[in-house]
Every structure is written in structure tokens, then in C-alpha cells.
Amino acid sequence: MVKSDLIRDMKTFTGGASFISVTELTRYLGQRNNTRVKNTYLGELRPAAGKKYFIPEVAEKIVEVG
């Protein structure tokens, strides 16, 4: 999946929001462990809105990690 598809899909998943929480990302990816998702995909990113992360940055990291 390419970055633009991930961005669009995550925004749809979050109801059109530009930010996603660790819990939402964990559910979106079909995982069970918030800590693993946070360490794998969000470890180097800083939360932009409280405890939520900017979706385009998360999508870029997902594509990067594979």
C-alpha cells in the first residue's frame, strides 16, 4: 500500500480526523499490543495533538518499516 492510500484509509478509519491515537492505530493495523505498535511505528515520532500522532507522519513510518 502506498502512503497516500494509507493516509486516506486511516483518515476514514478515524472519522476524517488528521490525527490517530496509539489505540486507534493498533486497531487499524489489526494488532493486539499497543506497546509493540508504539515501539515499531511511533517510537521516533512526537505526538502532535496531545497523545495523537499526525496521520501523514504515521503513514510514512508504516511504509518505511514495511
Buried (B, 14 or more C-beta within 10 A) or exposed (E): EEBEEBBEBBBEBBEEBBBBBBEBBBBBBEEEEBEEBBEBBBEEBEEEEEEBBBBBBBBBBBEEEE
